[in-house]
Each structure stands twice: as C-alpha cells, then as structure tokens.
Amino acid sequence: MPASSAEHDARVTSTSSNGCLCFSAQRLSGFSLIECLVVNALALGLLSILLVTSADMISAAQKAGDQSEQAIRARQVFDFLESLVKTAQLPDTWTAGNLSTDKETSQYSLMDPCEGFAAAMPQPHWGGIAIVDLGELPCLTRADPGVGLYFERVVPCPEQCGEGAGYLIVSTQCHLRDGEMSEGHQWWVSWQQTMERPQGCLDGAAWGRVERIVLSHRSAEKSVEGVAVLRLQQIIQGSGATYRWSQPETMVLGIDAWQLSDLNRFSDLTGKERRLAPEHSHAVRVKVIIGPTHSQTALPSLAIERLLISGRLPPRG
C-alpha cells in the first residue's frame, strides 16, 4: 500500500477515535432532560413512601401509647379498689381467737352513710362494702344520681391511721389482758379529735381508725374536666366536734362508664330478696369502661371487669 494512503487511513481512524472519545466524555458529563425527569420521579416516590411509613409508625406508636395509658388507668382503679377491700374488715391480728358466733356476727349490718356511728352499739365486726343509691343520700354533696360503692375500712393505729380527728375503734375489753378477755369480743367506735391511744387501755391493746369512703362516677357532660371521671368522697372534720362528707375529688380521668353488680342478692320466684353468698363475705362485680386519652386516636374503649370479695364479713346493706 502506498505510504500516502496509509497515512490517510491512520488520520481517519485517529479522528474517528477522537470523535468517539469526545462524545463519550460529553455523555458522562451530564444527564438528558428525560433522565432528570425519571430521577426526580423516583426520588419523589421514595420520599412519599418514607413519609407514609413515618406517619404509620407515628400513628402506631401513638396508638400503642394510648393503649398502654388505658391499661395503666385500669390498673390504678382496680389496685385502689382492692386495697380498700382488703381493709374493709377488722385486721386479722385483731380477730385471732375471737369466738363470736355466727348469730352475733350477722347482727351487724353496714350503716347508712348519712348516719353517724354515735348511736351505734358495740359490735363484734366492723367494716364492709356495699352498693348504694346516691340519689337517696342527701349528705353527699354534689353527687350525681346513680349507684356508688360505699366502703367502711379499718386501719390499725398508730402505724396507718395518721393524725387528726376521725372515728376511733377500740376493743371494749382493751383494759383486760388476753387471758382475762371473755367470749363475744366487742368493738366500740366513736368520733375523736385525735387518734391517740384511748385512756384506760393497756399498752398492748389494739385500736385504729374507721374510714368511710364513697366512690361515684360523673359523665363527661357534667364534669368540669370535660371527660368522664371517677370521684371519691370521705369523712372529714366538720364544724366543732362533728364530721361531714368532703366535696367530691377526681380520682381517675377518662372512665367513660362503670357498672356495679351485687352478687350476694337475687330475687326468688315470689319476688323476695335472697342472699346467695355466705353471710361472712360480700361480692361485688365492677366493670369499668376506659376511653382513649386523645380524641383523634381511632381507638376503641377498653372494658375491664373484676370481682371484689371481702372476706369473713357479716351481711351488708
């Protein structure tokens, strides 16, 4: 091949190669409009997925938090109720060796919450629980119509009874030693300005405080908090040496409703009321319905039911 022809072919090849290299360099240095649109669409799609996923995670976390909060409120309610039931009777250490008969035990029934203990005679047993009709208790100020739970609880002194005026309970034989006490042990309750050891009682004699508590429910429409609440009232010092019921205090928020059932009573075929449980116990079924804290949370109400049983108690109500 002639030298001139070979040189010409080399120049053409070199030019072509250089042209290809230049074109490749231009392609690598940027994106076309279509490629940019595709990339932007993919980025927006990924961002949307991330936003939806984040919203779902936040909603799930909020829902789980609300469910946990509902469970906590339910536990608070029933822990408190169970603590009241445990003390709605004379302490076990006080009744050890007590030889009172069933007839003596059944003579005492839970007193009307609006009546004081001043007229009560000494009894072998104190304390108990009962379902009460709030509409029939004028002494309970600002109480809504409906049913409530009434507790008489006995707490020993000086460990748990605290200070201040209240109902003091003491044995009628507190001046006698254990070996000198007779059968038919009785307990006396009276309103006192202090919870100090009663005069005339031996150092080892037991005494305590009797507390009276009423739990009631108020709907969201009537509540100042704007949500349904469970409320508490108790005996406090009144004018002079008397007592009175306190104003209702909010105990737990968000209790949409509660239902109380007395399992000790039923009506026979003649319509006469009978007692089902043994006369030394009292059983009440309590059902609470707890709503979600946040109104924007699509969460159903939580319904929990428990059976409250007070042991070895006389008939109540």
HUKAWO-V707326 format. One line per field, one symbol per residue. ss: DSSP state (@ for helix, = for strand, . for the rest). phi: phi as a letter, one per 20 degrees, with the letter a starting at -180 (. if undefined). psi: psi as a letter, one per 20 degrees, with the letter a starting at -180 (. if undefined). A space follows every 10 residues. Layout:
ss = ???
phi = ???
psi = ???
//
This chain:
ss = ..@@@@@@@@ @@@@@@@@@@ @@@@@@@@.. ..@@@@@@@@ @@@@@@@@@@ @@@@@@@@@@ @@@@@@@@@@ @@@@@@@@@@ @@@@@@.... .@@@@..... .@@@@..... .......... ..=....=== ===@@@.... ......==== ======.... .....===== =......@@@ ......==== ==........ ......==== ========.. ........== =======... ..===...== ===.====== ==..===... ..===..... .========= .......... .========= .......
phi = .fffffffff ffffffffff ffffffffea dfffffffff ffffffffff ffffffffff ffffffffff ffffffffff ffffffdeaf ggfedfnfdf effffffecg ffgedeegef egcfbcnrca eceffddffe fleffpdcdd cddddfdefc emdnfreddb ffdfedegfe fefmgdcdcb ecfcdfgffn effefebadd dcccdbdcff fdeffncfcd dccbfcfdfm decbefffdf dbemefabcd ceeedbdefe nefcdeegfd bbccedcddd effeffeecf fddcccddce ekdfgco
psi = pqhhgghghh ggggggghgg ggghhhhiia qrgghggggg ggghgggggg ggggghgggg ggghggghhg hggghgghgg ghhghhjlrq qhhhjpjpkq rhghgihpqp qphiqrjhip rpqiqqqrqq pqohijniio qkpqqaqrpp poqopqqjgi iarrqapppq qikiiqrgii qrrlpqpppq pqhrkrpqqi qrhjqqrapo qpppprqprh hiphijqqqp qpqrprpbpc jarrprqppp gpqjnhrqpp poiiqrpahi jpprpgrqij rppppppqop rqgphipmpq qppppqpppp qlqrqr.
//
